[in-house]
Amino acid sequence: MNKIKITLPDNSVHEHNAGISALEIAKSIGERLSMSTVAATVNDVLVDATKPINEDANVVIHTADSKIGHDVLLHSTAHLMAQAVKKLWPNSQMTIGPVIENRFYYDFDIEGTFSDEDLSNIENEMRKIAKQNHKVFRHELDRDDAVKIFSDLNEFYKIEIINDIENSDQISAYKQDNFIDLCRGPHVPFTGNIKYFKLLTTSGAYWRGDENNKMLQRIYGTAFSSKSKLKDYLAFLEEAKKRDHRKIGKELSIFTFDDEVGPGLPLWLPNGGVILNELEQLAKETEDKHGYQQVRTPHLTKGDLYEKSGHLELYKEAMYPAMDVDGTDYYVKPMNCPHHHKIYSASPKSYRDLPYRISEYGTCYRYEKSGQLFGLMRVRSMQMNDAHIYCSKDQFSVEFLDVCNMYLEYFKIFGIEKYEMRLSLHDSNGLGKKYINEPELWVETESMVRNALTEGNINFVEIPGEAAFYGPKVDVQVWSAIGKEFTLATNQVDFAIPKRFDLTFIDSDGKNQTPLCIHRAPLSTHERFVGFLIEHYGGDFPVWLSPVQIAILPVSEKANNYAHEVQNKLKNSGLRTLIDDKPDKIGSKIRNSEIAKIPIMLILGEKEAKNNTVSIRRRFIGDEGELSVDKLIKNVSLEIKKRSLPYRKSE
């Protein structure tokens, strides 16, 4: 039998018989590794651990403890769940079951809905199938065979998916026992590899996210390699549920939605208005320091502008329909870019005017499908911390790094300790369709961004095929205080649209040149960023950002007059306060202020009134003693000026 050489990640080389699988290689290393193996990467291709290897290869063995292996485990658990559902609901139809962060879901077409009891029954059936330890087989099919298999099973959604698969793509399915599902794979070798899982919730979801399609029933679940990891993740989900921005936003009266206004169109309540004003003030101060000029643009414009920018060609599905105004199509703006390009072109520019930086908190409108709307994270009306920098190629690296450093400044202010910048690159197969057809400029600008990030020691990874249609972009991922990941903002490089808009500047030789354009929105949209901050802080905002900074709590009616005197002094110093002068006990007033997450409480009695002082109590800290009103104002004002982070017990 032919021998092949297998090179492992530690660069060790092992000789094996041709046809050996990664699972067998794992077994030759150790039984424990073999039991943990779920997939493998062979010569940079992710495959089933049971796939024969017939030539010399670099092999990486994946266990469920790795990111890749965990995703394989999650997806295999989705198949296990689908098998259990089909056994308990034989007439149900399967649709799709993808992996999302640390979880999976599967959508089913059934009569009625899934109950909590149903989820428990499905889990029990999954355990039975897993214990039977069925081998998982991959079958590669031609289109006709695939259609016949799923037609015979009355799986009509699967047939629709098959018909959408490109002719050049290999169609494959996975079978375990008598269950088969359409899938690219890879999957775990045996159902027995799936041990520690939990079904989480169920909800409705439109087929393909389109409200014109049938409502399906979605089940979410998770799976891990050990009982302890599953337990830790379930505890994380419980904490995340407590911090859900929709829940806290309602409790703290920050925002609301109304059916008569429309889905995805948030209404900011007075407390939310305070937070937005503070964020805008921070942005304006920061942008002023970095050399930006503030502009304003209208909420709608002629369709001609979006024809020129390419948005009508490539972005129309995400735009609201045109409105006819005197025979001309107008659109509410999905983004500020074209308007800013017009501001740039409003006057001639020379190299001395560059870099030209303009910013705006502009309101944009995007048509998100109903099934994709989610609290403040996915909305149809958004106020965007948007800016555009027009610069020469020589200035690009400095300007791009300055934007990245602005992100880092914000991360420090908001206590964001973990972040990752994802450089999204184009895919040459999408040129002229998904991307502007300028292959040489793509390569050049991607290299410029990569070099700038590297020179600036910015933490980044590269993601092929996710660029914007007019240039590479950097998506900024951040993690909240409890480790929940959010996509915060995007930083994009545009080499194509300035040319479409005939944007030019006169260089030092007197020649016309086209500037590069950097799109950036480091504070994202108000909606997404406030949603993130609510969950990041759990509603316990730092003093500078808190809608109410100080609660004034008179111990009895005798202290009410003094309480109002103190409030007037605080208000005159720009502090946001409220007085709880209801005839309740002080313990009840403190409890109410704690529930409202007001960071500072002032306890006022006859002693404080006599001494012209206040007794201070802070959330997470407790009593801090007595202080003069003037000293309190000085201390809190300094804390606000510094935009200090929230106090915690450890501080």
TORDODO-7749 format. One record per residue (C-alpha): z, y, x; residue in three letters. Coordinates in steps of 0.1 Angstrom, whole numbers, plus 5000, padded with zeros to 4 digits. Layout:
N
ZYXALA...
This chain:
651
500050005000MET499250355012ASN502050565027LYS502550925019ILE504851195035LYS507251375012ILE508651705026THR511951815009LEU513352175008PRO515452115040ASP512152045058ASN513051685063SER510051445060VAL510351105043HIS507650835042GLU507250655009HIS504650434991ASN501950624972ALA502750634935GLY506450704940ILE507950954916SER510451234922ALA513051044902LEU512650744926GLU512850974956ILE516051114942ALA517450764937LYS516650684974SER518750984983ILE521650894961GLY522550754927GLU524351064916ARG521251284923LEU519051044904SER521351054874MET521151434875SER517451474880THR515451634851VAL512151744867ALA510451824900ALA508152074916THR505351894935VAL503152114957ASN504252414937ASP503552254903VAL506452184879LEU506051824866VAL507951544850ASP510351364874ALA508651034865THR505151154874LYS503650934903PRO502951124935ILE499850984953ASN499451224983GLU501451405009ASP503551664990ALA506251924992ASN508851814966VAL511752004950VAL514051794928ILE515551984899HIS518851904884THR520052074852ALA522352294874ASP519252484886SER517552754866LYS514352554863ILE516152234856GLY518352404829HIS515252524811ASP513852174811VAL517152044797LEU517152304770LEU513552234760HIS514251864759SER517251924737THR515052114713ALA512851804711HIS515851584706LEU516951814677MET513451804662ALA513551424663GLN516951424645ALA515651674619VAL512651464612LYS514851154607LYS517151334583LEU514351544566TRP511251324568PRO509151564548ASN509951864570SER507252014593GLN507752114629MET506452434644THR507652554678ILE510752504698GLY510852734729PRO513552804754VAL515253144755ILE518053264778GLU520552974780ASN519452854746ARG516652704726PHE515452724690TYR513152524668TYR511552644635ASP511052404607PHE509352424573ASP511752264549ILE512652304512GLU515752524511GLY517852614541THR520152444567PHE523852464560SER526752434585ASP527252074573GLU523552004580ASP523952134615LEU526851894620SER524851604607ASN521951694629ILE524251704660GLU525651364651ASN522151214648GLU521151374682MET524051204699ARG522950874685LYS519450914698ILE520651044732ALA522950734736LYS520050504729GLN518650644762ASN514950634751HIS512450684779LYS510351004775VAL506650954780PHE503951214785ARG500551164769HIS497451364778GLU495151394748LEU491651514740ASP491451764711ARG490151514685ASP492951254693ASP495551524692ALA494351654658VAL494251294644LYS497751214656ILE499351514640PHE497151504609SER498351144603ASP501951284606LEU501151574582ASN502151814609GLU499852094599PHE501452374620TYR500852154651LYS497152124641ILE496952504639GLU498452534674ILE496052274687ILE493152464674ASN494352774692ASP494552604726ILE491752704750GLU489152434756ASN489852454793SER493552374788ASP494952014788GLN496551914755ILE499651694760SER502351544738ALA505751384746TYR506951074729LYS510550924728GLN511050614707ASP508950664676ASN508951054678PHE506151254692ILE505751624697ASP503051854710LEU504252004743CYS503152114778ARG506351974793GLY507951884816PRO510851694800HIS513851494811VAL513151134820PRO515450984793PHE517151104762THR520350994778GLY520051284802ASN521051504773ILE524851484769LYS526451824764TYR524952034736PHE525852234706LYS523852364676LEU524852724671LEU523352904641THR520552894617THR518353174603SER515153244586GLY512053334606ALA508453404596TYR505753174611TRP504453354642ARG506653654634GLY504353774607ASP506053864574GLU502753774556ASN503353414566ASN505753154552LYS509553194559MET510652904581LEU514152784590GLN515252834626ARG518052644643ILE519452774676TYR521252554701GLY522352524737THR522852254763ALA524352224797PHE524851984825SER528651944820SER531251974794LYS532952264812SER529752464815LYS529152424778LEU532752524770LYS532352834792ASP529152934775TYR530552894740LEU533453114750ALA530953374763PHE529053364730LEU532353424711GLU533053734733GLU529453844728ALA529853814691LYS532854044692LYS530854294712ARG527754274690ASP526454634688HIS525554584651ARG529154494643LYS530854764664ILE528255024655GLY529254974619LYS532954964626GLU532855284646LEU530355464623SER527755514651ILE524555424632PHE523355274600THR520155144583PHE519155204547ASP516655004527ASP515255324511GLU514555474546VAL513055144558GLY513754864582PRO513854944619GLY514455314612LEU518055384624PRO520155674610LEU522455824636TRP525855914620LEU527956194635PRO529655974660ASN526255844671GLY525056204673GLY527856284698VAL526855984720ILE523156084720LEU523956444729ASN526056334758GLU523256104771LEU520656374767GLU522956614786GLN523356364814LEU519556304816ALA518756674817LYS521356734845GLU520056444865THR516356534860GLU516956894869ASP518556774901LYS515556564908HIS513056844901GLY511756764866TYR510657024840GLN511456974803GLN508556964778VAL508156904741ARG505256734723THR504356674686PRO505056354667HIS501456294657LEU497956354671THR494256294665LYS492955944669GLY490556074695ASP493356114720LEU494355744717TYR490655644719GLU490555824753LYS493855674765SER492755324754GLY495755274731HIS493555224700LEU491654954719GLU494554764734LEU497654874714TYR496554934679LYS498554644664GLU501754804676ALA500755144661MET501155264625TYR497955304605PRO496055624606ALA496555904581MET493556094569ASP494056474574VAL491056674562ASP488756384571GLY490256324606THR492356024615ASP495856114628TYR498455874642TYR502155904647VAL502655864685LYS503655524699PRO504355694733MET504356024750ASN501955954778CYS498656104764PRO500456424754HIS501956464788HIS498556414804HIS497356704782LYS500256914795ILE499156834831TYR495556934824SER496657264806ALA496357444839SER494557384872PRO496557204899LYS496357204937SER498156984962TYR500857244964ARG501757184927ASP502356814933LEU504456624927PRO504356754891TYR507256604872ARG507756654834ILE510256484811SER510956474774GLU513256304749TYR510356234726GLY510456044694THR507955764692CYS506955514664TYR505855154669ARG505154894643TYR507354604651GLU506954304628LYS509854254604SER510753924620GLY511154094654GLN513454374643LEU516954344657PHE519654614653GLY519054894678LEU517354664703MET514054634684ARG513254934661VAL510355114647ARG511555474655SER512855544689MET513855844710GLN512655784746MET514055924778ASN510455954790ASP508956134820ALA505656134840HIS505256214877ILE501756314889TYR501456274927CYS499056194955SER498855854971LYS500755995001ASP503556114979GLN503755784959PHE506355594980SER508855884981VAL508455954944GLU508655594933PHE511755534954LEU513355854940ASP512855704905VAL514455374916CYS517355564931ASN517855754898MET518355414882TYR520955334907LEU522755664901GLU522855584864TYR524055224871PHE527055374890LYS527855614862ILE527855344835PHE529555074856GLY526454844857ILE527254614886GLU524454364883LYS520754454880TYR517354324890GLU514054494891MET511054274881ARG507754384896LEU505154274869SER501754214884LEU498354164868HIS496453844863ASP492853854875SER491853644845ASN492853924822GLY490754204838LEU488754384811GLY490854234783LYS494554264789LYS494154494819TYR491954784830ILE489054634849ASN489654784883GLU490454484906PRO490654684939GLU492954944925LEU495154674911TRP495654514945VAL496154854961GLU498754994937THR500654664935GLU500954664973SER502155024972MET504854944947VAL505854624966ARG506154824999ASN508155104983ALA510654854968LEU510954665001THR511454985022GLU514055104998GLY516054774999ASN515754744961ILE516654414946ASN513454284930PHE511453974921VAL507753944913GLU506453834879ILE502653764877PRO500753834845GLY503154084830GLU501754424841ALA500954714818ALA497354744809PHE496855044832TYR498854934862GLY501754744877PRO505254804862LYS508854744872VAL511054614844ASP514754684849VAL517054404839GLN520854474837VAL523854264829TRP526654394807SER530354364816ALA530554004802ILE527353894819GLY524853934790LYS521354014802GLU519354314788PHE515954454795THR516854814799LEU513855014809ALA510355014825THR508955204855ASN505055194855GLN502355294879VAL499155424863ASP495955444884PHE493455434856ALA494355674827ILE494455994848PRO490755934856LYS490055884819ARG491656224812PHE489856394840ASP493156484856LEU492556634890THR494056844918PHE492457034947ILE493456874980ASP494057055013SER490257025020ASP489357194987GLY488156864971LYS488956734937ASN491256424937GLN492656214909THR496556194909PRO498455874905LEU500855884875CYS504355724874ILE505755654840HIS509555624839ARG512355604813ALA515555514832PRO517755554801LEU515355354780SER515255464744THR518355604728HIS518455304705GLU518255034731ARG520555204756PHE523255284730VAL523054924718GLY523554814754PHE526455054760LEU528254944728ILE528154584740GLU528754674777HIS531954864768TYR532854664737GLY533055004719GLY535655134744ASP533555414757PHE534655634787PRO536255954776VAL533156164783TRP531055954760LEU533655884732SER532856044699PRO536556124695VAL538256174728GLN541756244718ILE543756154687ALA546656384679ILE549456194662LEU552356394648PRO555556174644VAL556456354612SER555456644590GLU557756864610LYS555256844640ALA552156904619ASN551957274627ASN552357214664TYR549756934662ALA547157194648HIS548057444676GLU547457174702VAL544157074685GLN542957434686ASN543657464723LYS541857134730LEU538857224709LYS538657564726ASN538457374759SER535557164746GLY537456844738LEU536656634708ARG539856564687THR541156454654LEU544556484638ILE546156204618ASP548656404598ASP548956154570LYS552556074560PRO552455734578ASP554755584604LYS553755664640ILE553255294647GLY550655284619SER548855594633LYS548755444668ILE547355114654ARG544555304635ASN543655504666SER543455174686GLU541255024660ILE538955334662ALA538955284700LYS539955644707ILE540755644744PRO543655904745ILE546455944719MET548956234719LEU552356164703ILE553856484691LEU557456524678GLY560056804676GLU560856754714LYS557156804724GLU556857104701ALA559957264716LYS558757204752ASN555157284745ASN554156944759THR552456624747VAL553356254751SER550256074763ILE549255714754ARG546055554766ARG544155244754ARG544754954778PHE547455144797ILE550055244772GLY552555534775ASP551855774804GLU554756014799GLY555056384790GLU552656654802LEU552057024794SER549057094772VAL547457294800ASP547857014825LYS546456764800LEU543456984795ILE542857014832LYS543156634838ASN540956524809VAL538356794816SER538156674852LEU537756314840GLU534956414817ILE533256624844LYS533256324868LYS532156094839ARG534755854849SER534555494837LEU536955364810PRO540455274820TYR541454914821ARG544754734826LYS543854654862SER543355024870GLU
